[in-house]
Amino acid sequence: MNRILPFIILFVKTIAVAQRPDTTFTTKEVIVEAARTVLSPNEIPAAISTVPQRDIQGIQAGISAEESLRRVPGVFVNNRYNFSQGERISIRGLGSRSQFGVKNIKILLDGIPLTFADGQAQLNNLDLSSAGSIEILHGANSTLYGNAAGGVILINSERERIEPLRLRPEFTSGYGGLLKGNVRVSGAINNIDYLASASATNFDGFREHSAAKFYNVNAMTGFKISDSSRISLIFNLYNAPFLMNPGGLLKAETEDDRRTVTRDLVKKNAAGKTTTQGQTGLRYTANFRNNQRVDASIYGILRTLDNPIVGRIINLNRTAGGFRSVYEKGFLKENSDFNFTIIGGLDAEIQSDERREFQNLGVTTEQANSLKNRELIRAAQKGALLTSQNENITSGGIFSQVSVSFLKDCIVNAG
């Protein structure tokens, strides 16, 4: 009986499948822009991953890119829950050697780069509460974006805005004293659509001296000039009153009490930072009838940083901006298997830093034990000026690509 039981089960399952009524599933077509053109993923000769809105705004805290990218193959996000240091991202191993922030990877939010001209990016000002999709371009094709040998990550805000007004408040509570409140307002009236998202996050931290508090504002409004053209105004603001840095732990110390600060020196130097970053941009997109497409953006960024670390206090004032453009022309013939498309564009970026580093005289023992977070950072005493430097960086790139399709299902790309 035991030998024939599997065959009986197989027979029953076969009958069940045969009696199942015909079912047709219709899925929404996926269109990506990661290759600087608008195509479906199977038409692009590169490794492209997409993360839909349901996986970004699902049941999760929404404070880390690691939550949304953990299932993407080839992408590793090192989230140490140290908001002062930030997350590190590597794509196929590139970017894994950076001590903080993101390097060798280009990150864009609604067409506006979060990556500066020097190739570095911080994810602190990324508001996932209003993100509608994430696209990841792996491999060498990322050179279409300039200094991005490791890959490209494109974050797009929610795009489906139909009702005149939609209000969505959210509240999140979690381990480590996590409290996050978020309010999103979106809608569309005639030829104008809008989206605004504001959030406040407070985190006590798992370890001593690891608390964080920050605010995010992400806003976008679009005006439909005609049936084929649109102009968008984008604004993003991030303000962190304090992001404390507890420092590292030795293995033996983690086995003893991993909640503690490794050294009193960390608290006496008020290790942590307070920072503000704001950016705004204007984007124009158009799809003309004669198979032409234009996508152009201009943007500006301001960033300030006050960052006491062990031995030093770093003050940074950064001004950055740039211009990005894409032009696409398709030469398509009806009832013909031979068509080709040309794509070209120009990117230009500038960055100006005023950086000052002072000797960190720290705080008194009484202040280290009594002051909290932002007050502790402000109390750090500056000593002698150690570094005074102005950095000016200019980055520019021209790119072109040709796509030829023939024999019905064959596509050749060169760039």
C-alpha positions as CSV (number, residue, x, y, z in Angstrom):
1,M,0.0,0.0,0.0
2,N,2.9,2.4,0.9
3,R,4.3,1.9,-2.6
4,I,1.2,2.7,-4.5
5,L,0.2,5.7,-2.3
6,P,2.4,8.2,-4.2
7,F,0.8,7.1,-7.5
8,I,-2.7,7.6,-6.1
9,I,-1.8,11.1,-4.9
10,L,-0.3,11.9,-8.3
11,F,-3.4,10.7,-10.0
12,V,-5.7,12.7,-7.8
13,K,-3.7,15.9,-8.3
14,T,-3.7,15.3,-12.1
15,I,-7.5,15.0,-12.1
16,A,-7.8,18.2,-10.0
17,V,-5.7,20.1,-12.5
18,A,-7.6,18.7,-15.4
19,Q,-10.9,19.9,-13.9
20,R,-9.7,23.4,-13.1
21,P,-11.4,26.0,-15.2
22,D,-9.3,28.1,-17.6
23,T,-8.0,31.2,-15.9
24,T,-6.3,34.2,-17.5
25,F,-4.1,36.6,-15.6
26,T,-3.3,40.1,-16.7
27,T,-0.3,41.8,-15.2
28,K,0.7,45.4,-15.5
29,E,3.5,46.1,-17.9
30,V,6.8,47.0,-16.1
31,I,8.7,50.0,-17.7
32,V,12.1,51.0,-16.4
33,E,14.3,54.1,-16.9
34,A,17.5,52.8,-15.5
35,A,19.3,52.5,-18.9
36,R,18.4,56.2,-19.5
37,T,15.7,55.2,-21.9
38,V,12.1,54.0,-21.3
39,L,11.9,50.3,-22.1
40,S,10.7,47.0,-20.6
41,P,13.3,45.1,-18.7
42,N,13.5,42.3,-21.4
43,E,14.5,44.8,-24.0
44,I,17.6,46.1,-22.1
45,P,20.8,44.0,-22.4
46,A,21.8,44.6,-18.8
47,A,21.0,43.2,-15.3
48,I,18.2,45.4,-14.0
49,S,16.2,44.8,-10.8
50,T,13.0,46.5,-9.7
51,V,11.4,46.9,-6.3
52,P,7.7,47.7,-6.5
53,Q,5.8,50.0,-4.1
54,R,4.3,47.2,-2.1
55,D,7.8,46.0,-1.1
56,I,8.9,49.5,-0.1
57,Q,5.9,50.7,1.9
58,G,5.0,47.3,3.3
59,I,5.0,46.3,6.9
60,Q,8.4,47.6,7.9
61,A,9.8,50.6,9.7
62,G,10.8,52.5,6.6
63,I,14.0,54.0,8.1
64,S,16.5,52.0,6.1
65,A,17.2,51.2,2.5
66,E,18.2,47.8,3.6
67,E,14.5,46.9,4.3
68,S,13.7,47.4,0.6
69,L,16.9,46.1,-1.0
70,R,17.5,43.0,1.0
71,R,15.9,40.7,-1.6
72,V,17.7,42.2,-4.6
73,P,20.4,39.8,-5.9
74,G,23.9,41.2,-6.0
75,V,23.0,44.1,-3.7
76,F,24.2,44.2,-0.1
77,V,23.3,46.9,2.4
78,N,25.4,47.0,5.5
79,N,23.0,48.5,8.0
80,R,24.8,49.0,11.3
81,Y,21.9,51.0,12.8
82,N,24.5,53.8,13.4
83,F,22.8,56.8,11.9
84,S,25.9,58.9,12.3
85,Q,27.9,56.6,10.0
86,G,25.0,55.8,7.7
87,E,24.6,52.7,5.6
88,R,27.0,51.2,3.1
89,I,25.8,49.7,-0.2
90,S,27.7,47.4,-2.5
91,I,26.6,46.1,-5.9
92,R,28.5,43.0,-7.0
93,G,31.2,43.8,-4.4
94,L,31.9,47.4,-5.6
95,G,31.4,49.9,-2.8
96,S,32.1,47.4,0.0
97,R,35.4,49.1,1.0
98,S,33.9,52.5,1.9
99,Q,34.2,53.3,5.6
100,F,31.0,55.3,5.6
101,G,28.4,56.5,3.1
102,V,28.1,55.1,-0.4
103,K,30.8,55.2,-3.1
104,N,31.1,53.9,-6.7
105,I,27.3,53.8,-6.9
106,K,25.1,56.6,-8.4
107,I,21.8,57.2,-6.5
108,L,19.1,59.4,-7.9
109,L,15.7,60.5,-6.5
110,D,13.1,61.5,-9.1
111,G,15.9,62.3,-11.6
112,I,17.9,64.4,-9.1
113,P,21.2,62.9,-8.0
114,L,21.8,62.2,-4.3
115,T,25.4,61.4,-5.3
116,F,27.7,64.4,-5.3
117,A,30.3,65.2,-8.0
118,D,33.1,63.6,-5.9
119,G,31.2,60.2,-6.1
120,Q,30.0,60.1,-2.5
121,A,26.4,59.8,-1.4
122,Q,24.6,59.7,1.9
123,L,21.2,58.0,2.3
124,N,20.1,59.9,5.4
125,N,17.8,62.2,3.4
126,L,16.1,59.3,1.5
127,D,12.4,59.3,2.5
128,L,11.1,55.8,1.7
129,S,7.6,56.7,3.0
130,S,6.7,58.3,-0.4
131,A,8.8,56.0,-2.7
132,G,6.8,54.3,-5.4
133,S,9.5,52.2,-7.0
134,I,13.3,51.5,-7.0
135,E,15.3,50.4,-10.0
136,I,18.8,49.0,-9.8
137,L,21.2,48.8,-12.7
138,H,24.0,46.4,-12.2
139,G,27.3,46.2,-14.0
140,A,29.2,48.3,-16.5
141,N,26.2,49.9,-18.2
142,S,26.1,52.2,-15.2
143,T,28.9,54.3,-16.8
144,L,26.0,56.0,-18.7
145,Y,25.6,58.0,-15.4
146,G,29.3,59.0,-15.0
147,N,31.2,58.0,-11.9
148,A,29.2,55.0,-11.1
149,A,31.3,51.9,-11.8
150,G,29.4,49.8,-9.3
151,G,25.9,50.5,-10.4
152,V,22.9,52.9,-10.3
153,I,20.0,53.0,-7.9
154,L,17.0,55.1,-9.1
155,I,14.2,55.9,-6.6
156,N,10.9,57.3,-7.9
157,S,8.2,58.8,-5.8
158,E,4.6,57.7,-6.0
159,R,3.2,58.5,-9.5
160,E,-0.4,57.4,-9.4
161,R,-2.2,60.5,-8.2
162,I,-5.8,60.6,-9.4
163,E,-8.0,61.9,-6.6
164,P,-8.1,65.7,-5.8
165,L,-7.0,65.0,-2.3
166,R,-5.7,61.9,-0.5
167,L,-4.5,62.1,3.1
168,R,-2.5,59.2,4.6
169,P,-1.2,59.4,8.2
170,E,1.0,56.7,9.5
171,F,2.6,55.9,12.9
172,T,5.3,53.3,13.6
173,S,6.6,52.1,16.9
174,G,9.3,49.6,17.4
175,Y,12.2,48.2,19.5
176,G,14.8,50.5,20.7
177,G,12.4,53.3,21.4
178,L,11.6,53.8,17.7
179,L,8.9,56.3,17.1
180,K,8.1,57.5,13.6
181,G,5.2,59.6,12.4
182,N,4.5,60.3,8.7
183,V,1.9,62.2,6.8
184,R,1.4,62.1,3.0
185,V,-0.8,64.3,1.0
186,S,-1.3,63.7,-2.7
187,G,-3.7,64.5,-5.4
188,A,-4.4,65.9,-8.9
189,I,-6.4,68.9,-10.0
190,N,-6.8,69.5,-13.7
191,N,-3.3,69.6,-15.2
192,I,-1.5,69.8,-11.8
193,D,-0.6,66.9,-9.6
194,Y,1.2,67.0,-6.3
195,L,2.8,64.9,-3.5
196,A,4.1,65.9,-0.1
197,S,5.4,63.7,2.6
198,A,6.7,64.8,6.0
199,S,8.0,62.5,8.7
200,A,9.7,62.7,12.1
201,T,11.7,59.8,13.5
202,N,13.1,59.3,17.0
203,F,15.3,56.4,17.9
204,D,16.7,55.8,21.4
205,G,19.1,53.1,20.0
206,F,20.0,49.6,21.0
207,R,23.3,50.7,22.5
208,E,24.2,53.5,24.9
209,H,25.1,56.8,23.0
210,S,23.3,55.7,19.8
211,A,20.2,57.8,19.8
212,A,19.0,59.6,16.7
213,K,16.4,62.2,15.7
214,F,15.7,63.4,12.2
215,Y,13.0,64.9,10.0
216,N,12.3,64.4,6.3
217,V,10.3,66.4,3.9
218,N,9.8,65.2,0.3
219,A,7.6,67.2,-2.1
220,M,6.9,67.1,-5.8
221,T,4.5,69.0,-8.0
222,G,4.0,68.5,-11.7
223,F,2.3,70.6,-14.4
224,K,1.2,69.0,-17.6
225,I,2.1,71.5,-20.3
226,S,0.5,69.4,-23.1
227,D,-0.5,65.8,-23.8
228,S,3.2,65.0,-24.4
229,S,5.2,67.3,-22.1
230,R,5.4,67.9,-18.4
231,I,7.5,70.0,-16.0
232,S,8.1,69.0,-12.4
233,L,9.4,70.8,-9.3
234,I,11.1,68.6,-6.7
235,F,12.1,69.5,-3.2
236,N,13.7,67.5,-0.5
237,L,14.8,68.5,3.0
238,Y,16.5,66.5,5.7
239,N,17.3,67.8,9.2
240,A,19.0,65.8,12.0
241,P,19.3,67.6,15.3
242,F,21.5,64.7,16.5
243,L,22.8,61.4,15.3
244,M,25.0,59.9,18.0
245,N,27.9,57.6,17.3
246,P,28.6,54.9,19.9
247,G,31.8,53.6,18.2
248,G,32.9,50.0,17.7
249,L,33.0,47.1,20.0
250,L,35.6,44.3,20.4
251,K,34.3,40.7,20.3
252,A,35.0,40.2,23.9
253,E,33.0,43.3,24.8
254,T,30.0,42.2,22.8
255,E,30.0,39.0,24.8
256,D,30.1,41.0,28.1
257,D,27.5,43.7,27.4
258,R,26.9,44.8,23.8
259,R,24.7,47.7,24.9
260,T,27.6,49.7,26.4
261,V,29.9,52.3,24.9
262,T,33.4,50.8,24.3
263,R,35.3,53.8,25.7
264,D,34.5,56.7,27.9
265,L,36.5,58.6,25.3
266,V,33.6,58.3,22.9
267,K,31.2,60.2,25.2
268,K,33.9,62.7,26.4
269,N,34.5,63.6,22.7
270,A,30.7,63.9,22.2
271,A,31.0,61.6,19.1
272,G,28.0,62.2,16.8
273,K,26.8,64.8,14.3
274,T,24.1,67.3,13.5
275,T,23.4,67.9,9.8
276,T,21.0,69.5,7.4
277,Q,20.7,68.9,3.7
278,G,18.2,70.5,1.3
279,Q,17.9,70.1,-2.5
280,T,15.6,71.3,-5.2
281,G,15.3,70.6,-8.9
282,L,13.3,71.3,-12.0
283,R,12.7,68.5,-14.5
284,Y,11.2,68.7,-18.0
285,T,10.1,65.6,-19.9
286,A,8.5,65.4,-23.3
287,N,7.5,62.6,-25.7
288,F,6.9,64.0,-29.2
289,R,4.9,62.4,-32.0
290,N,7.9,61.8,-34.3
291,N,9.4,59.3,-31.9
292,Q,11.5,61.9,-30.0
293,R,11.9,62.1,-26.2
294,V,13.6,64.7,-24.1
295,D,14.4,64.5,-20.4
296,A,16.3,67.4,-18.8
297,S,16.9,68.4,-15.1
298,I,18.6,71.2,-13.3
299,Y,19.2,71.0,-9.5
300,G,21.0,72.5,-6.5
301,I,22.0,71.1,-3.1
302,L,23.1,72.7,0.2
303,R,24.5,70.7,3.1
304,T,25.9,71.6,6.5
305,L,27.6,69.3,9.0
306,D,28.9,69.6,12.5
307,N,30.6,66.3,13.4
308,P,32.6,65.8,16.6
309,I,34.7,62.6,16.4
310,V,37.4,61.3,18.7
311,G,40.2,63.9,18.5
312,R,38.6,66.3,16.0
313,I,35.5,68.4,15.3
314,I,34.6,68.6,11.6
315,N,32.6,71.5,10.2
316,L,31.5,71.3,6.6
317,N,29.5,73.7,4.4
318,R,28.8,72.2,0.9
319,T,27.1,73.7,-2.2
320,A,26.5,71.6,-5.2
321,G,24.4,71.5,-8.3
322,G,24.2,70.2,-11.8
323,F,22.4,69.6,-15.1
324,R,21.3,66.3,-16.7
325,S,19.8,65.8,-20.1
326,V,18.8,62.9,-22.4
327,Y,17.6,63.1,-26.0
328,E,16.2,60.1,-27.8
329,K,15.2,59.7,-31.4
330,G,13.6,56.6,-32.9
331,F,13.7,55.8,-36.6
332,L,10.8,53.4,-36.9
333,K,9.1,52.2,-40.0
334,E,5.8,50.4,-40.1
335,N,5.8,46.8,-41.2
336,S,9.6,46.7,-41.1
337,D,11.8,44.5,-39.0
338,F,14.7,46.9,-39.2
339,N,14.5,50.0,-36.8
340,F,17.0,51.9,-34.9
341,T,17.1,54.4,-32.0
342,I,19.8,56.9,-31.0
343,I,20.2,58.2,-27.5
344,G,22.5,61.0,-26.4
345,G,23.0,63.3,-23.5
346,L,25.1,65.6,-21.4
347,D,25.7,65.7,-17.6
348,A,27.5,68.4,-15.7
349,E,28.0,68.6,-11.9
350,I,29.8,71.1,-9.6
351,Q,30.6,70.9,-5.9
352,S,32.2,73.4,-3.5
353,D,33.2,72.4,0.0
354,E,34.4,74.6,2.9
355,R,35.9,72.2,5.4
356,R,37.4,73.1,8.8
357,E,38.7,70.6,11.3
358,F,39.5,71.6,14.9
359,Q,41.1,69.8,17.8
360,N,38.4,68.2,19.9
361,L,38.9,69.2,23.5
362,G,35.7,67.3,24.4
363,V,33.4,67.9,27.3
364,T,33.9,67.5,31.1
365,T,33.0,64.3,32.9
366,E,30.0,66.0,34.4
367,Q,28.8,67.2,31.0
368,A,29.3,63.7,29.5
369,N,27.1,62.1,32.2
370,S,24.4,64.8,32.4
371,L,24.0,66.3,28.9
372,K,21.8,64.6,26.4
373,N,22.5,64.2,22.7
374,R,22.2,67.6,20.9
375,E,23.3,69.5,23.9
376,L,26.3,67.2,24.3
377,I,27.3,67.8,20.6
378,R,27.1,71.6,21.1
379,A,29.1,71.4,24.3
380,A,32.2,69.9,22.6
381,Q,35.0,72.5,22.8
382,K,37.0,73.4,19.8
383,G,40.8,73.7,20.1
384,A,43.4,74.6,17.5
385,L,42.5,74.7,13.9
386,L,44.0,71.6,12.3
387,T,42.7,71.7,8.7
388,S,41.3,74.5,6.6
389,Q,40.6,73.6,3.0
390,N,38.3,74.6,0.2
391,E,37.5,71.9,-2.4
392,N,36.0,72.6,-5.8
393,I,35.0,69.7,-8.0
394,T,33.7,69.7,-11.5
395,S,32.4,66.6,-13.3
396,G,31.1,66.3,-16.9
397,G,30.2,63.6,-19.2
398,I,28.8,63.1,-22.7
399,F,27.2,59.8,-23.6
400,S,25.6,58.2,-26.7
401,Q,24.0,54.9,-27.5
402,V,22.5,53.3,-30.6
403,S,19.9,50.5,-30.5
404,V,19.2,48.5,-33.6
405,S,16.5,46.0,-33.9
406,F,16.2,43.5,-36.8
407,L,15.0,40.0,-37.6
408,K,11.9,40.7,-35.5
409,D,13.3,39.6,-32.1
410,C,16.9,40.7,-32.2
411,I,18.2,43.9,-30.6
412,V,21.8,45.2,-30.7
413,N,23.0,48.0,-28.5
414,A,26.3,50.0,-28.8
415,G,27.4,53.0,-26.8
